């Protein structure tokens, strides 16, 4: 009888590991360098188009399972139309106040209804915080979500003029969504508002955001809007980290806080971006798009008010852009008098929740000052620490090419791929080359 196969020499193990790993469907290349097997992911595993790659699917499945579990537990359900499960403050870990969340919902509803849409498609409707308040005020509403628990509960609620579909954000043009739109609004129905509110932070990277937004822009009717709400601002990642860390340890030194903030930023598992990212994406559409960047104007001082922003993309508007005169804020202006002098954009207003400066105002202060007028509180597209006032509100919309700059984003997908691909590689070696399972494996960025 033949004897057992000789054990491979230790020096040969890295090459044997690389040979085995090269067969993994997620790995494009495996090479040995200084005794370490360096692997590179396949481009199609990272892609968002023409179809979602396997690693992107894994990333999205993580969020789907998390939210389905959260909604099933329903620890934050206050009423059938007010389920705040999962909404906790980062600085305290406690549930965000109900009255604050109620105002957060109301402000978003106001933003959606500003352009009087007839048919709303919400991508990522969650527990229906907006669906319950929109469906009776528009001609039709379709909500999608990845969490089956949420979709089942909303469907069972039987909201008139509404339909719900289990679908991810990148599936806005898929057949089940199109069929739901037709059930609600008739054959060939297209929304005049596509809404994504507080969902972009769950996206893996700008590539996925780009795919979703370009689909939404292509889908919406002429003159309609794509509302991208409650986004975490990449330009405030360090300030956010400092705010949370200082709340956790008020006695820590500034140097220690800075160290913790850097570590927190590296590990942040959500997508953050700035308005320039949205402008760059929208500029790639063949359709004419204008962008309005809005501040969060709730009364309470929370992370939702400080570090997030709303954006509204208006697609192929029939009216020409409003060209307002610009007035620089000095702190002593009477807004009522300034706004009465025709289309105007008041710029350079220090955001009082973020900076201490003469003339600083909170977004809520400005909202109260503007009550009853056709005006809105904007966020400087280039500086999230600076507010603007636009009158009329339509003056807040600028052609996206005017807002192109240097986009900044924090993309958690890179860290996810490094971790997940490393796990998959080690599991693959345990199954196919167990003698090489001790070989060190390093993940390189895709070329």
N, C-alpha and C positions, 0 to 999 in steps of 0.2 A: 504494500500500500504506500502511496506517496506520503511523505512527511508533511507537517504543517508548513504553510508559507513562511518564509523568513520574515522577521520583523524588519520594516524599513529602517535604514540608518537615520539617526536623529537629524543629520544635516539635510536629508532628503524630505523631511516632513513639510517644510514650508512650500516646496514646489508641488508636493502631492496635494496639500490643502488648496493651493491656488488652482490646480487642475480641477479639483472637485467643485470649488466655488464658482468657477467660470460657467458651470452648467446650471447654476441657479437662475430662475427666470427673471429675477430682479437685478441681476449683476451683469453689467456690460463688459467689465474687464477685471481680472484678478492677476496681480503681478507681485513678485517678491522683490523687496528692496531691504537690504540689511537685515534679513531674517524675518521681516514683517510682511504679511500678505496684505497688500493694499488693494481694496476693492472700490469699484466705481459703479454707481447705479445706472441702469438703463434709462435713457431719456424718456422712453414711452411709459415707464413706471412713474415718472414724475410729472407727466403731462396732464393738462386740463382740457386740451383739445387736440385732435378731433374727438377723442373720448377720454374719460377720466382714467388715469393710470392706476395701477394696483396699489402703489404706495399712497397716492392721493386718496383712494378709496379707504384704505386702512385708517388714514388720518380722520376722514369724515365719519367713519364708523365709530371711532372713539367718542366723538361729540354726540353722535346719535344715541349711543348706548347710555352716555352720561345723562343726557336730557330725558330720555325715556324713563330711566330709573328715578330721576328727580320728579318728573311729573306723576309717576305712578305712586310715589310716596306722598305727594301733595301736602307737604308739611306747611306750605305757605298759603293754602287755599282759605280765603276769607269769605268768599261767596262764589256762586256759580260763574259769575263774570269777572271775578277778581282773584285769580290764582297767582300769587307772587312767589311760588316755589322756586328756589334757587337764587332769589335776589337778596344778597347779603353784602354788607359794607366791608370793603377790604381793610379798612383801618380798625374796625372793632370786631368783625366777624359776626355781628348781630344782623338780624333782618333789617333791611332798609325800612324806614317809617312808612306806614300805609298811606298817610296823607301826602307824603313826598312822592311816592310812587303813583298815587292818583293824579297828582299834578303833572308828573312826567308823562303819563298816558294822555292826559288832556292836551298838553302842548303838542304832542305828536299828532293827535287827531286833528288839531287846528292846522298843523302844517300840511297834512294830507288834503284837507278840505279847502285849503287856500285857493286852489285852482279849480274847485268845483268838479271833481271827476265823476264820471258816470259808472265806470267799471274799474274796480280795484283788484289787482292781483298782488297778494302779499306772499313773499317768499320767506318762509321761516316764521309762521304765525304763532308758534308756541302754544300757550294755553288760551290764546284768543283775547288777550287784553285789548288789542285794537279791533279785532273782528267784532266783538260784542258791541263796540261803540261806533263802528263804521257801517255795518251791514244795513241798518235802517236809514242811513243818511246818504246813501249812494244808490244808483240803480241796480248794482250787482256787486258781489264780492266773492272772490275765490282765494282760499288760503292753502298754502302748502307747508308741510313740515316733515322732517325726517323721523320724528318720534311717533311711533304708531299709537301710543297711549293718548297723546294730544289730539291726533287726527280723529281717533275713535270717539273721544269725549265731545269734540266740537261737532262731529257729524250727528251724534246722538242728541245734541242740544236742539237740532232742528231750526236753526236760525233762518228766518225767511229771506229769500233772495241770496242765499250764500251756499257755497259748496266747499268741501275740504278734500284734499288729496295728499297721500303720502308721496312726497317727492323732495329731492334735494334742490338747492338753489340753482345748480347747473342744469336742471331739468325743466326750466321754465317753458321751453318750446317743445317738450315731449308730448306724446299723444294723450296721456291721462290728463295733463293740465289743459290742453286745448279742448278736450271733451268736456271738462268741467266748466270752462269758460262758455262753451256753447250751451250747456244745460242751463246756465244762469242767464245768458244774454243773447242767445240765438246763434244761428249758423254763421261761421266766420268771425265770431266776436273777438275783438282785440281790446285789451285794457287801455284806458287813457291815464292810468297811474299804476306803475309797478313799484311796490313798496318792499324795502328791506330794512327792518328796524331792529337794531341791537343784535344783528347776526353776523356782521362782517368780522367781528373778533374771532369767530369760530372758523374762518377760512384759513387755509394753509399758507397761502402766499399771494403775491400780487398777480401771478399768472392765473390763479383761480378767480380772483376778484375781477380781473380783466375779462375772462370768459363769461362770467355771470353778467357783468354790466353791459358788455357789448350785445349779449343776447337780449337783455332788457331794453336797451336802446333800440334795437332792431324791431322788437315786438310791439312797443308802445305806439299808439296812434299819433298822427301828426298833431302837434300842439299839446301833447300829453307830457307827463313828468315821470321821472324815476327818482323816488325819494330814498336816499341812503342815510338812515338815521342812527343816532346814538353810536357814532364811531369813536373808537379810542384814537387820540391824536398822537402820532409818532413824535412830534416835536415836544411833547410834554411827558415822555416816558420817564426821564430822570426826576422831574418834579413830582410826578405821581409816586415813584419809588421812595423819594425822600419824605413825602407826606405820610406814607404808610409806615415807614421805618421809624420816623420820629414819633408817631403816635404810639408805636409799640414799645419804644424805649426813649422816653423824654430826656433821660440823663446821659445818654450816649454822646461821645465826643463827635464833633463834625467829621473828623477823619474816619471814625468807625462807621458813621452813617453813610459816608461816601463809599466805603468799601462794600457795605451791605447793598447799597443802591446799585452799584455796578454788577454785583452778583445776581441781584433780583432781575435786573434788566436782561442779563444773558439768559436767564431761565424762564422768562415770561413766555407762557405758552399760548398767547393770543396774538392775532394780527393787529398791528397798528400802522396807520398811514396818515398822510396829510392831504390837503386839498389838491396839491400839485399832482399827486398820484391819480386822483380822479380826473383832473383836467387832461393828463397825458393819455389816459385810457379813452376818455370820451372823444378826444381829438382824432383817435384812430378810426372812429365811426365815419362812414360816408354821409351820415345825416348831420344837419346843423344842430349843434347842442350849445346851450348856455348853462352856466353853473352859478348857483347861489349858495354861499356858505353861511350857515347860521350858528349863533351861539345858543347854548342851552340856558333857558331863562327861568328855571324853577327858583323858588324862594330859598330853599335849604342849601346850605353849603356842604355838598357831598361830592364824591368822585364823579357822579353823573353830571353835575353842574360845572365842575372845574375842568375836567380832563377829556370831555367828549364834545363832539360837534355833530350837527346835522348838515346834510348837503342835498340840494334839489337840482336835478338835471332836467332842463326843459328842452324838448325835442321838436325841432321844426315848428317853432312858434310862428303864428301868422303875422303878429305885430312886430314892427322893427324894434331893436333894442332901445331901451331908455338910456339916454346919455345924460347923466346928472352932472351938475357942477359939484366940485369937491370943496368941502370946508374942513379945515384942520381944527380939531378939538383943542381948546385951550383950558377948558374946565369951567369957564364962566358963561358959556352960551346958554341962552334960553332956547331949548329945543323947539318949543312951539313956534317961536318967531322965525327960527332958521328954516323949519320945515314948511312954513307958509310961503316961502319965497320960491316955490317951484321945485322940480326934481333936484334932489340934493343927496350927496353922500358925505356924511360926517365921519372923518377918519381919525385915527390916532387916539382913541379913547382907552386909557389903561384899564385892564381887566382887574378889578379890585380884589378878586379872590386869588389872583396869582401874583400881583405886583403891588408894591406900595409906592405910589407916585401921586403928585399933585393932579387933581381932577379925575382920579380913578373912580370908576363906577362899576357896580355889579351888573350883570345882564338883567337881573330882576329889577334893579333900579330903573334901568332904561326901558324895560317893558312897561313898567307902571307909568313912566313919563309919556310913553307913546300910546297909552290906552285910548281907544276910540279913533285913532288916526290910521290912515293907510300908510303904515311904515313898519319896519321890522328891525330887529337887532341882529347884525351880522358879526362874523368873525373875520378879522383880517386874514385873507388867504395865505399870506406869507408869514404871519406872526400870531400864534394862538394866544398870546398874552395881550393882544390889542383888539378892541371891539370897534364896530362901525354901526352907524345908523343909516338906513336907506329909506328914502321917501320919494315916490311911492314905493311899496314893497317890491314892485316889479323892477325897480332900479337896482335891486340886489343881483339880478341875473346879468352875468358878463359872458361874452363869447369865450369858450374854453381856451381858445388859442391865446387870449390875453392873460391867462392864468398859468401858462406853462412856465415851469421853473425847474428846480432841482428836487425831484420827488424824494421823500425820505420815508422809509418803512422799516418796521421790525417784523420779520417773517419767521414764524416759529417752525415752519416746515423743515428748514435746514437741520435744526437740532433733532427734530423727530426722525428724519431720514437717517441721520448718523446713528441714533440709538436703535431704531427699529431694524435697519439693515444689518447692524452689528449683531443684534439678537438672532435674526434670521440666518446669518452666516454661521454663527456658532451652533445653532440647531441643525443646520445642514451638515456641518462637519460631524456632529455627534451621530447622525444617521448614516452618513456615507463614508466618512473617513474617521472613525472614532480614535484611531491611533494618533491623529493630527489635531485632536480637539484642544490641545494645549498651545497650539501655535497662535501667536498674537496676530489679530486682524485689525486693520485700521480702515475707516471709511473715508474716501476722498470725495470732494465735490464733483458733480457731473460736469463734463466739459461742455 
